[in-house]
Amino acid sequence: MVSEVGSAVQSGTVDMKPVDPIEGMLIAQIVAANEAALEFYRRGWTNTAAGYFDGGTKYLQLADKSSRTVALLTERLDQHRGRGQQQITVKHVTVNADQAVVTDQIVSGKETIVTKLLTAGTDKPMGIIEPKQNEATPVEGGGSKAK
């Protein structure tokens, strides 16, 4: 069993082609966490079907945690490789009285999206809110008194 898991980690690491030691460690952890999740799911469903509901439920909870760990590590690997960075640039924005935004070009990451009209979803503009003036109230007992 241990040799099978080790072989799977090694094969998975080589297949994903790490470029530096950090990627190698992340990939090895992803493969090991995925193997653990699959084993926990197998044990959970086996125990639940055999009538051990509490034990099966515990294994299924551990499998869910392992699956979340795989997702988190995959996200970190993407960020390390530079795919997690986003660049959003909006050029030439005009807002008119109807709360409509007119733009020429929106650049998001590697692809360019050309749009003509983005609306804010309101029929009329928001009214002007007048600031409210509060009167000053004197506070007593704030200072120290000489005895």
DSSP file (Angstrom, degrees, kcal/mol; ACC not computed):
  #  RESIDUE AA STRUCTURE BP1 BP2  ACC     N-H-->O    O-->H-N    N-H-->O    O-->H-N    TCO  KAPPA ALPHA  PHI   PSI    X-CA   Y-CA   Z-CA
    1    1 A M     >        0   0    0      0, 0.0     4,-2.0     0, 0.0     5,-0.2   0.000 360.0 360.0 360.0 -47.5    0.0    0.0    0.0
    2    2 A V  H  >  +     0   0    0      1,-0.2     4,-2.5     2,-0.2     5,-0.2   0.895 360.0  50.7 -65.2 -40.0    2.7    2.5    1.0
    3    3 A S  H  > S+     0   0    0      1,-0.2     4,-2.2     2,-0.2    -1,-0.2   0.851 108.6  52.9 -67.3 -32.7    4.8    1.6   -2.2
    4    4 A E  H  > S+     0   0    0      2,-0.2     4,-2.1     1,-0.2    -2,-0.2   0.915 110.9  45.9 -66.9 -42.6    1.7    2.2   -4.3
    5    5 A V  H  X S+     0   0    0     -4,-2.0     4,-2.5     2,-0.2    -2,-0.2   0.918 113.3  49.9 -65.9 -43.7    1.1    5.6   -2.8
    6    6 A G  H  X S+     0   0    0     -4,-2.5     4,-2.3     1,-0.2    -2,-0.2   0.899 111.2  49.0 -61.7 -41.3    4.8    6.5   -3.2
    7    7 A S  H  X S+     0   0    0     -4,-2.2     4,-2.5     2,-0.2    -1,-0.2   0.883 111.0  50.4 -65.2 -38.7    4.7    5.4   -6.8
    8    8 A A  H  X S+     0   0    0     -4,-2.1     4,-2.6     2,-0.2    -2,-0.2   0.903 110.7  49.0 -66.6 -41.1    1.6    7.5   -7.5
    9    9 A V  H  X S+     0   0    0     -4,-2.5     4,-2.4     2,-0.2    -2,-0.2   0.925 113.0  47.6 -63.6 -44.2    3.1   10.6   -5.9
   10   10 A Q  H  X S+     0   0    0     -4,-2.3     4,-2.2     2,-0.2    -2,-0.2   0.922 113.9  46.5 -64.7 -43.8    6.3   10.2   -8.0
   11   11 A S  H  X S+     0   0    0     -4,-2.5     4,-2.4     1,-0.2    -2,-0.2   0.912 113.8  48.4 -64.6 -42.6    4.3    9.6  -11.2
   12   12 A G  H  X S+     0   0    0     -4,-2.6     4,-1.4     2,-0.2    -1,-0.2   0.885 111.0  50.7 -65.2 -38.4    2.1   12.5  -10.5
   13   13 A T  H  < S+     0   0    0     -4,-2.4     4,-0.4    -5,-0.2    -2,-0.2   0.917 112.7  45.5 -65.7 -43.8    5.0   14.8   -9.7
   14   14 A V  H >< S+     0   0    0     -4,-2.2     3,-1.0     1,-0.2    -2,-0.2   0.893 110.4  54.3 -67.2 -39.5    6.8   13.9  -12.9
   15   15 A D  H 3< S+     0   0    0     -4,-2.4    -1,-0.2     1,-0.2    -2,-0.2   0.810 105.9  51.9 -65.8 -29.9    3.7   14.3  -15.1
   16   16 A M  T 3< S-     0   0    0     -4,-1.4    -1,-0.2    -5,-0.1    -2,-0.2   0.495 101.3-138.4 -88.3  -2.7    3.1   17.8  -13.9
   17   17 A K    <   -     0   0    0     -3,-1.0    -3,-0.1    -4,-0.4     2,-0.1   0.931  15.5-149.8  50.8  71.6    6.6   18.9  -14.7
   18   18 A P        -     0   0    0      0, 0.0    -1,-0.1     0, 0.0    -5,-0.0  -0.449   9.6-160.3 -69.9 143.4    7.7   21.1  -11.7
   19   19 A V  S    S+     0   0    0      1,-0.1    -2,-0.0    -2,-0.1     3,-0.0   0.643  73.0  17.5 -98.3 -17.7   10.2   23.9  -12.6
   20   20 A D  S  > S-     0   0    0      1,-0.0     4,-1.9     0, 0.0     3,-0.3  -0.933  87.2 -97.1-145.7 169.2   11.5   24.5   -9.1
   21   21 A P  H  > S+     0   0    0      0, 0.0     4,-2.3     0, 0.0     5,-0.2   0.819 118.7  58.7 -61.0 -31.6   11.5   22.7   -5.7
   22   22 A I  H  > S+     0   0    0      1,-0.2     4,-2.5     2,-0.2     5,-0.2   0.932 107.2  46.5 -64.1 -44.4    8.5   24.6   -4.4
   23   23 A E  H  > S+     0   0    0     -3,-0.3     4,-2.8     1,-0.2     5,-0.2   0.894 110.2  54.5 -63.5 -38.2    6.3   23.4   -7.3
   24   24 A G  H  X S+     0   0    0     -4,-1.9     4,-2.2     1,-0.2    -2,-0.2   0.911 110.2  45.8 -60.9 -42.6    7.6   19.9   -6.7
   25   25 A M  H  X S+     0   0    0     -4,-2.3     4,-2.3     2,-0.2    -2,-0.2   0.922 113.5  48.8 -67.0 -43.4    6.6   20.0   -3.0
   26   26 A L  H  X S+     0   0    0     -4,-2.5     4,-2.4     1,-0.2    -2,-0.2   0.920 112.5  48.2 -62.2 -43.1    3.1   21.4   -3.9
   27   27 A I  H  X S+     0   0    0     -4,-2.8     4,-2.5     2,-0.2    -1,-0.2   0.914 110.9  50.4 -65.2 -42.2    2.6   18.8   -6.6
   28   28 A A  H  X S+     0   0    0     -4,-2.2     4,-2.4    -5,-0.2    -1,-0.2   0.902 112.0  48.1 -62.0 -40.4    3.6   16.0   -4.2
   29   29 A Q  H  X S+     0   0    0     -4,-2.3     4,-2.7     2,-0.2     5,-0.2   0.879 110.2  52.3 -67.6 -37.0    1.2   17.3   -1.5
   30   30 A I  H  X S+     0   0    0     -4,-2.4     4,-2.3     2,-0.2    -2,-0.2   0.942 112.2  44.9 -62.3 -47.2   -1.6   17.6   -4.1
   31   31 A V  H  X S+     0   0    0     -4,-2.5     4,-2.3     2,-0.2    -2,-0.2   0.915 115.2  47.3 -65.0 -42.7   -1.2   14.0   -5.2
   32   32 A A  H  X S+     0   0    0     -4,-2.4     4,-2.3     2,-0.2    -1,-0.2   0.910 113.0  48.3 -66.2 -41.4   -0.9   12.7   -1.6
   33   33 A A  H  X S+     0   0    0     -4,-2.7     4,-2.4     2,-0.2    -1,-0.2   0.876 111.8  50.5 -66.7 -36.3   -4.0   14.6   -0.4
   34   34 A N  H  X S+     0   0    0     -4,-2.3     4,-2.4    -5,-0.2    -2,-0.2   0.914 110.2  49.2 -66.6 -42.3   -5.9   13.4   -3.5
   35   35 A E  H  X S+     0   0    0     -4,-2.3     4,-2.1     1,-0.2    -2,-0.2   0.904 112.1  49.1 -61.9 -41.3   -4.9    9.8   -2.7
   36   36 A A  H  X S+     0   0    0     -4,-2.3     4,-2.8     2,-0.2    -2,-0.2   0.913 109.8  51.5 -64.6 -42.6   -6.0   10.3    0.9
   37   37 A A  H  X S+     0   0    0     -4,-2.4     4,-2.6     1,-0.2    -2,-0.2   0.924 110.2  48.4 -61.3 -44.6   -9.3   11.7   -0.1
   38   38 A L  H  X S+     0   0    0     -4,-2.4     4,-2.1     1,-0.2    -1,-0.2   0.903 112.8  48.2 -63.2 -40.3  -10.1    8.8   -2.4
   39   39 A E  H  X S+     0   0    0     -4,-2.1     4,-2.5     2,-0.2     5,-0.2   0.907 111.5  49.9 -66.9 -41.1   -9.1    6.3    0.4
   40   40 A F  H  X S+     0   0    0     -4,-2.8     4,-2.8     2,-0.2    -2,-0.2   0.908 110.3  50.4 -63.8 -41.1  -11.3    8.1    2.9
   41   41 A Y  H  X S+     0   0    0     -4,-2.6     4,-2.5    -5,-0.2     5,-0.3   0.921 110.9  49.7 -61.4 -42.4  -14.2    8.2    0.5
   42   42 A R  H  X S+     0   0    0     -4,-2.1     4,-2.0     1,-0.2    -2,-0.2   0.935 114.9  43.1 -61.6 -46.7  -13.8    4.4   -0.1
   43   43 A R  H  X S+     0   0    0     -4,-2.5     4,-2.7     2,-0.2     5,-0.2   0.884 112.8  53.7 -67.4 -37.9  -13.7    3.7    3.7
   44   44 A G  H  X S+     0   0    0     -4,-2.8     4,-2.3    -5,-0.2    -2,-0.2   0.942 112.3  41.9 -62.7 -47.8  -16.6    6.0    4.4
   45   45 A W  H  X S+     0   0    0     -4,-2.5     4,-2.1     2,-0.2    -1,-0.2   0.859 114.7  52.3 -70.0 -33.5  -18.9    4.4    1.9
   46   46 A T  H  X S+     0   0    0     -4,-2.0     4,-1.6    -5,-0.3    -2,-0.2   0.938 113.2  43.3 -65.6 -46.2  -17.8    0.9    2.9
   47   47 A N  H  <>S+     0   0    0     -4,-2.7     5,-2.6     2,-0.2     4,-0.4   0.881 113.8  51.1 -68.5 -37.6  -18.5    1.6    6.6
   48   48 A T  H ><5S+     0   0    0     -4,-2.3     3,-1.0    -5,-0.2    -1,-0.2   0.918 111.6  47.2 -65.4 -42.2  -21.8    3.4    6.0
   49   49 A A  H 3<5S+     0   0    0     -4,-2.1    -1,-0.2     1,-0.2    -2,-0.2   0.808 108.3  56.5 -68.4 -28.9  -23.0    0.5    3.8
   50   50 A A  T 3<5S-     0   0    0     -4,-1.6    -1,-0.2    -5,-0.2    -2,-0.2   0.489 125.1 -99.4 -82.7  -2.1  -21.9   -2.1    6.5
   51   51 A G  T < 5S+     0   0    0     -3,-1.0     2,-1.2    -4,-0.4     3,-0.2   0.476  89.4 120.5 101.2   2.3  -24.0   -0.4    9.1
   52   52 A Y     >< +     0   0    0     -5,-2.6     4,-2.6     1,-0.2     5,-0.2  -0.658  30.6 165.9 -98.3  77.4  -21.3    1.7   10.9
   53   53 A F  H  > S+     0   0    0     -2,-1.2     4,-2.6     1,-0.2    -1,-0.2   0.903  70.3  48.6 -63.7 -45.5  -22.9    5.1   10.3
   54   54 A D  H  > S+     0   0    0      2,-0.2     4,-2.0     1,-0.2    -1,-0.2   0.922 114.9  44.7 -63.7 -45.2  -20.8    7.1   12.8
   55   55 A G  H  > S+     0   0    0      2,-0.2     4,-2.2     1,-0.2    -1,-0.2   0.914 114.5  49.2 -64.5 -43.0  -17.5    5.7   11.5
   56   56 A G  H  X S+     0   0    0     -4,-2.6     4,-2.2     1,-0.2    -2,-0.2   0.891 109.7  51.9 -63.6 -39.8  -18.5    6.1    7.9
   57   57 A T  H  X S+     0   0    0     -4,-2.6     4,-2.1    -5,-0.2    -1,-0.2   0.893 108.4  51.4 -63.6 -40.1  -19.6    9.7    8.5
   58   58 A K  H  X S+     0   0    0     -4,-2.0     4,-2.2     1,-0.2    -2,-0.2   0.918 110.1  48.7 -64.1 -43.5  -16.2   10.5   10.1
   59   59 A Y  H  X S+     0   0    0     -4,-2.2     4,-2.1     1,-0.2    -1,-0.2   0.891 110.5  51.2 -62.9 -38.8  -14.4    9.0    7.1
   60   60 A L  H  X S+     0   0    0     -4,-2.2     4,-2.0     2,-0.2    -1,-0.2   0.865 108.4  51.8 -68.0 -34.8  -16.5   11.1    4.8
   61   61 A Q  H  X S+     0   0    0     -4,-2.1     4,-2.1     2,-0.2    -2,-0.2   0.915 110.4  48.4 -65.0 -42.0  -15.8   14.3    6.7
   62   62 A L  H  X S+     0   0    0     -4,-2.2     4,-2.3     1,-0.2    -2,-0.2   0.870 109.2  53.7 -64.6 -36.4  -12.1   13.5    6.5
   63   63 A A  H  X S+     0   0    0     -4,-2.1     4,-2.3     2,-0.2    -1,-0.2   0.899 107.5  50.7 -64.9 -40.1  -12.5   12.9    2.8
   64   64 A D  H  X S+     0   0    0     -4,-2.0     4,-2.3     2,-0.2    -2,-0.2   0.909 110.0  49.8 -63.7 -41.5  -14.2   16.3    2.4
   65   65 A K  H  X S+     0   0    0     -4,-2.1     4,-2.0     1,-0.2    -2,-0.2   0.911 111.0  49.7 -62.5 -41.8  -11.3   18.0    4.2
   66   66 A S  H  X S+     0   0    0     -4,-2.3     4,-2.1     1,-0.2    -2,-0.2   0.890 109.5  51.5 -64.3 -39.1   -8.8   16.3    2.0
   67   67 A S  H  X S+     0   0    0     -4,-2.3     4,-2.1     2,-0.2    -1,-0.2   0.897 109.2  50.0 -65.5 -40.0  -10.7   17.4   -1.1
   68   68 A R  H  X S+     0   0    0     -4,-2.3     4,-2.5     1,-0.2    -1,-0.2   0.874 108.7  53.5 -64.7 -36.0  -10.7   21.0    0.1
   69   69 A T  H  X S+     0   0    0     -4,-2.0     4,-2.7     2,-0.2     5,-0.2   0.901 106.9  51.4 -64.4 -40.8   -6.9   20.7    0.7
   70   70 A V  H  X S+     0   0    0     -4,-2.1     4,-2.3     2,-0.2    -2,-0.2   0.925 111.2  47.9 -60.4 -44.6   -6.4   19.5   -2.8
   71   71 A A  H  X S+     0   0    0     -4,-2.1     4,-2.1     2,-0.2    -2,-0.2   0.912 113.0  48.0 -63.9 -42.6   -8.4   22.5   -4.1
   72   72 A L  H  X S+     0   0    0     -4,-2.5     4,-2.2     2,-0.2    -2,-0.2   0.921 112.8  47.5 -64.4 -44.9   -6.4   24.9   -2.0
   73   73 A L  H  X S+     0   0    0     -4,-2.7     4,-2.2     2,-0.2    -1,-0.2   0.874 110.7  52.2 -65.9 -36.6   -3.0   23.4   -3.0
   74   74 A T  H  X S+     0   0    0     -4,-2.3     4,-2.2    -5,-0.2    -1,-0.2   0.904 109.2  50.1 -64.5 -41.0   -4.0   23.5   -6.6
   75   75 A E  H  X S+     0   0    0     -4,-2.1     4,-2.2     2,-0.2    -2,-0.2   0.913 110.6  49.5 -62.7 -42.8   -4.9   27.2   -6.3
   76   76 A R  H  X S+     0   0    0     -4,-2.2     4,-2.4     2,-0.2    -2,-0.2   0.872 109.2  52.5 -64.7 -37.3   -1.6   27.9   -4.6
   77   77 A L  H  X S+     0   0    0     -4,-2.2     4,-2.1     2,-0.2    -1,-0.2   0.916 109.2  49.3 -64.3 -42.8    0.2   26.1   -7.4
   78   78 A D  H  <>S+     0   0    0     -4,-2.2     5,-2.0     1,-0.2     6,-1.0   0.903 111.6  49.1 -62.2 -41.0   -1.6   28.2  -10.0
   79   79 A Q  H ><5S+     0   0    0     -4,-2.2     3,-0.8     4,-0.2    -2,-0.2   0.895 110.3  51.0 -65.2 -39.3   -0.7   31.4   -8.1
   80   80 A H  H 3<5S+     0   0    0     -4,-2.4    -2,-0.2     1,-0.2    -1,-0.2   0.872 108.9  50.9 -65.8 -36.3    3.0   30.3   -7.9
   81   81 A R  T 3<5S-     0   0    0     -4,-2.1    -1,-0.2    -5,-0.2    -2,-0.2   0.536 120.3-110.1 -79.4  -5.5    3.1   29.6  -11.7
   82   82 A G  T X 5S+     0   0    0     -3,-0.8     3,-0.7    -4,-0.5    -3,-0.2   0.440  91.6 109.6  95.5  -1.0    1.7   33.1  -12.3
   83   83 A R  T 3 < +     0   0    0     -5,-2.0    -4,-0.2     1,-0.2    -5,-0.1   0.621  68.0  67.2 -82.3 -11.5   -1.8   32.1  -13.5
   84   84 A G  T 3  S+     0   0    0     -6,-1.0     2,-0.3    -5,-0.1    -1,-0.2   0.540  78.4 100.1 -85.4  -6.0   -3.5   33.4  -10.4
   85   85 A Q    <   -     0   0    0     -3,-0.7     2,-0.4    -7,-0.2     0, 0.0  -0.597  56.0-161.4 -84.0 140.9   -2.7   37.0  -11.2
   86   86 A Q        -     0   0    0     -2,-0.3     2,-0.5    23,-0.1    -2,-0.1  -0.941   8.4-165.3-121.9 143.9   -5.4   39.2  -12.7
   87   87 A Q        -     0   0    0     -2,-0.4    22,-3.3     2,-0.0     2,-0.5  -0.985   8.0-178.7-128.5 120.7   -5.1   42.4  -14.5
   88   88 A I  E     +A  108   0A   0     -2,-0.5     2,-0.4    20,-0.2    20,-0.2  -0.981   3.8 175.6-122.8 121.9   -8.1   44.5  -15.1
   89   89 A T  E     -A  107   0A   0     18,-2.5    18,-2.7    -2,-0.5     2,-0.5  -0.993  10.6-166.5-127.9 128.0   -7.9   47.8  -17.0
   90   90 A V  E     -A  106   0A   0     -2,-0.4     2,-0.4    16,-0.2    16,-0.2  -0.966  11.1-166.0-114.8 127.3  -10.8   50.0  -17.9
   91   91 A K  E     +A  105   0A   0     14,-1.9    13,-1.1    -2,-0.5    14,-0.9  -0.906  57.8   3.8-117.4 143.2  -10.2   52.8  -20.5
   92   92 A H  E    S-     0   0A   0     -2,-0.4    12,-0.6     1,-0.2     2,-0.5   0.974  71.0-174.6  53.6  77.8  -12.3   55.8  -21.4
   93   93 A V  E     -A  103   0A   0     -3,-0.2     2,-0.4    10,-0.2    10,-0.2  -0.886   6.3-176.5-105.5 131.2  -15.2   55.7  -19.0
   94   94 A T  E     -A  102   0A   0      8,-1.9     8,-2.6    -2,-0.5     2,-0.5  -0.995   8.3-162.0-127.5 131.1  -18.1   58.1  -19.3
   95   95 A V  E     -A  101   0A   0     -2,-0.4     6,-0.2     6,-0.2     2,-0.1  -0.960  11.5-166.8-113.8 125.2  -21.0   58.3  -16.9
   96   96 A N    >   -     0   0    0      4,-1.7     3,-1.5    -2,-0.5     4,-0.1  -0.414  40.7 -88.5-101.5-177.1  -24.1   60.1  -18.0
   97   97 A A  T 3  S+     0   0    0      1,-0.3    -1,-0.0     2,-0.1    -2,-0.0   0.713 121.1  62.5 -66.4 -21.7  -27.2   61.3  -16.0
   98   98 A D  T 3  S-     0   0    0      2,-0.1    -1,-0.3    26,-0.1    22,-0.2   0.230 115.9-109.6 -89.4  15.2  -29.0   58.0  -16.4
   99   99 A Q  S <  S+     0   0    0     -3,-1.5    21,-1.4     1,-0.2     2,-0.4   0.794  71.6 143.8  62.5  30.7  -26.3   56.1  -14.5
  100  100 A A  E     - B   0 119A   0     19,-0.2    -4,-1.7    -4,-0.1     2,-0.6  -0.842  41.6-145.9 -99.9 139.2  -25.1   54.4  -17.6
  101  101 A V  E     -AB  95 118A   0     17,-3.4    17,-2.7    -2,-0.4     2,-0.5  -0.913  10.8-164.6-106.8 124.3  -21.4   53.7  -18.0
  102  102 A V  E     +A   94   0A   0     -8,-2.6    -8,-1.9    -2,-0.6     2,-0.3  -0.933  15.2 171.3-109.5 126.6  -20.0   53.9  -21.6
  103  103 A T  E     -A   93   0A   0     -2,-0.5   -10,-0.2    13,-0.3   -11,-0.2  -0.961  30.6-152.1-135.5 152.5  -16.6   52.4  -22.1
  104  104 A D  E    S+     0   0A   0    -13,-1.1     2,-0.3   -12,-0.6    11,-0.2   0.869  78.6   5.0 -89.1 -42.1  -14.5   51.6  -25.2
  105  105 A Q  E     -A   91   0A   0    -14,-0.9   -14,-1.9     9,-0.2     2,-0.4  -0.997  50.5-166.0-151.0 137.9  -12.4   48.7  -24.0
  106  106 A I  E     -AC  90 113A   0      7,-2.1     7,-2.7    -2,-0.3     2,-0.6  -0.995  12.0-160.6-123.6 124.9  -12.0   46.5  -20.9
  107  107 A V  E     +AC  89 112A   0    -18,-2.7   -18,-2.5    -2,-0.4     2,-0.5  -0.927  11.8 177.5-107.2 122.7   -8.9   44.4  -20.6
  108  108 A S  E >   -AC  88 111A   0      3,-1.8     3,-1.2    -2,-0.6     2,-0.3  -0.930  58.6 -53.4-128.3 106.4   -9.2   41.4  -18.2
  109  109 A G  T 3  S-     0   0    0    -22,-3.3   -23,-0.1    -2,-0.5   -20,-0.0  -0.496 115.9 -22.2  67.5-126.0   -6.2   39.1  -17.9
  110  110 A K  T 3  S+     0   0    0     -2,-0.3     2,-0.3    -3,-0.1    -1,-0.2   0.685 124.1  73.5 -93.2 -21.0   -5.1   37.9  -21.3
  111  111 A E  E <  S-C  108   0A   0     -3,-1.2    -3,-1.8     2,-0.0     2,-0.5  -0.656  70.4-139.6 -98.1 153.4   -8.4   38.4  -23.2
  112  112 A T  E     -C  107   0A   0     -2,-0.3     2,-0.5    -5,-0.2    -5,-0.2  -0.938  11.5-162.8-112.7 130.0   -9.9   41.7  -24.3
  113  113 A I  E     -C  106   0A   0     -7,-2.7    -7,-2.1    -2,-0.5     2,-0.6  -0.959   5.4-155.7-114.4 122.4  -13.6   42.4  -24.0
  114  114 A V        +     0   0    0     -2,-0.5     2,-0.3    -9,-0.2    -9,-0.2  -0.872  19.6 177.5 -99.6 124.6  -15.1   45.2  -26.0
  115  115 A T        -     0   0    0     -2,-0.6     3,-0.1   -11,-0.2   -12,-0.1  -0.880  25.0-166.3-125.4 157.3  -18.3   46.6  -24.6
  116  116 A K  S    S+     0   0    0     -2,-0.3     2,-0.4     1,-0.3   -13,-0.3   0.755  73.8  13.9-108.6 -39.4  -20.6   49.4  -25.5
  117  117 A L        -     0   0    0    -15,-0.2     2,-0.5   -13,-0.0    -1,-0.3  -0.972  49.4-178.8-149.6 126.5  -22.9   50.0  -22.6
  118  118 A L  E     -B  101   0A   0    -17,-2.7   -17,-3.4    -2,-0.4     2,-0.3  -0.995  20.3-155.5-120.7 126.1  -22.9   48.9  -18.9
  119  119 A T  E     -B  100   0A   0     -2,-0.5   -19,-0.2   -19,-0.2   -20,-0.1  -0.739  19.4-140.8-105.3 152.9  -25.9   50.0  -16.9
  120  120 A A        -     0   0    0    -21,-1.4   -20,-0.1    -2,-0.3    -1,-0.1   0.565  46.3-115.4 -85.0  -9.5  -26.1   50.5  -13.1
  121  121 A G  S    S+     0   0    0      1,-0.3     2,-0.3   -22,-0.1   -22,-0.1   0.586  76.3 114.4  89.9  11.2  -29.6   49.1  -13.0
  122  122 A T        -     0   0    0    -24,-0.2    -1,-0.3   -23,-0.2    -2,-0.2  -0.882  57.1-147.4-115.1 149.8  -31.5   52.2  -11.9
  123  123 A D  S    S+     0   0    0     -2,-0.3    -1,-0.1     1,-0.2    -2,-0.0   0.846  84.0  21.5 -81.4 -35.6  -34.0   54.2  -13.8
  124  124 A K  S    S-     0   0    0    -25,-0.1    -1,-0.2     1,-0.0   -26,-0.1  -0.935  90.5 -95.2-132.7 156.1  -33.2   57.6  -12.3
  125  125 A P        -     0   0    0      0, 0.0     2,-0.2     0, 0.0   -27,-0.1  -0.276  47.8 -95.6 -68.7 156.3  -30.1   59.0  -10.6
  126  126 A M        -     0   0    0      1,-0.1     3,-0.1    -4,-0.0   -27,-0.0  -0.459  43.6-113.5 -70.7 140.2  -29.8   59.1   -6.9
  127  127 A G        -     0   0    0     -2,-0.2     2,-0.4     1,-0.1    -1,-0.1  -0.237  34.9 -92.8 -71.5 163.3  -30.9   62.3   -5.2
  128  128 A I        -     0   0    0      1,-0.0     2,-0.6     0, 0.0    -1,-0.1  -0.627  35.5-139.8 -79.8 130.9  -28.5   64.6   -3.4
  129  129 A I        -     0   0    0     -2,-0.4    -1,-0.0    -3,-0.1    -3,-0.0  -0.820  13.3-139.8 -95.0 122.0  -28.3   63.9    0.3
  130  130 A E        -     0   0    0     -2,-0.6     2,-0.1     1,-0.1     0, 0.0  -0.629  22.5-114.7 -80.7 134.6  -28.0   67.0    2.4
  131  131 A P        -     0   0    0      0, 0.0     2,-0.5     0, 0.0    -1,-0.1  -0.455  27.4-130.5 -68.8 142.4  -25.6   66.8    5.4
  132  132 A K        -     0   0    0     -2,-0.1     2,-0.5     2,-0.0     0, 0.0  -0.811  13.9-140.2 -97.5 130.1  -27.3   67.1    8.8
  133  133 A Q        -     0   0    0     -2,-0.5     2,-0.4     0, 0.0     0, 0.0  -0.779  13.8-158.9 -92.4 127.5  -25.9   69.5   11.3
  134  134 A N        -     0   0    0     -2,-0.5     2,-0.2     1,-0.0    -2,-0.0  -0.848  18.9-121.0-103.4 141.6  -25.8   68.4   14.9
  135  135 A E        -     0   0    0     -2,-0.4     2,-0.3     1,-0.1    -1,-0.0  -0.552  29.3-110.1 -79.8 146.5  -25.6   70.9   17.7
  136  136 A A        -     0   0    0     -2,-0.2    -1,-0.1     1,-0.0     0, 0.0  -0.596  29.6-156.7 -75.9 134.3  -22.7   70.7   20.1
  137  137 A T        -     0   0    0     -2,-0.3     2,-0.1     2,-0.0    -1,-0.0  -0.958  17.1-125.2-114.2 122.9  -23.6   69.5   23.6
  138  138 A P        -     0   0    0      0, 0.0     2,-0.5     0, 0.0     0, 0.0  -0.413  20.7-148.9 -68.9 144.1  -21.3   70.5   26.5
  139  139 A V        -     0   0    0     -2,-0.1     3,-0.4     0, 0.0     2,-0.3  -0.952   9.1-154.7-115.4 129.2  -20.0   67.6   28.6
  140  140 A E        +     0   0    0     -2,-0.5     0, 0.0     1,-0.2     0, 0.0  -0.719  69.1  32.9-102.9 154.1  -19.2   68.1   32.2
  141  141 A G  S    S+     0   0    0     -2,-0.3    -1,-0.2     3,-0.0     4,-0.1   0.613  75.8 120.2  84.3  13.3  -16.8   66.1   34.4
  142  142 A G        +     0   0    0     -3,-0.4     2,-0.1     2,-0.1    -2,-0.1   0.772  63.5  59.0 -81.0 -26.2  -14.3   65.5   31.7
  143  143 A G  S    S-     0   0    0      1,-0.1     2,-0.4     0, 0.0    -3,-0.0  -0.436  90.1 -98.7 -99.8 173.6  -11.3   67.2   33.3
  144  144 A S        -     0   0    0     -2,-0.1     2,-0.4     0, 0.0    -2,-0.1  -0.743  33.9-143.9 -92.6 141.3   -9.6   66.7   36.6
  145  145 A K        -     0   0    0     -2,-0.4     2,-0.3    -4,-0.1     0, 0.0  -0.811  16.9-116.6-104.7 143.0  -10.5   69.0   39.6
  146  146 A A              0   0    0     -2,-0.4    -1,-0.0     1,-0.1     0, 0.0  -0.584 360.0 360.0 -76.5 138.7   -8.0   70.3   42.2
  147  147 A K              0   0    0     -2,-0.3    -1,-0.1     0, 0.0    -2,-0.0   0.414 360.0 360.0-106.2 360.0   -8.8   69.0   45.7
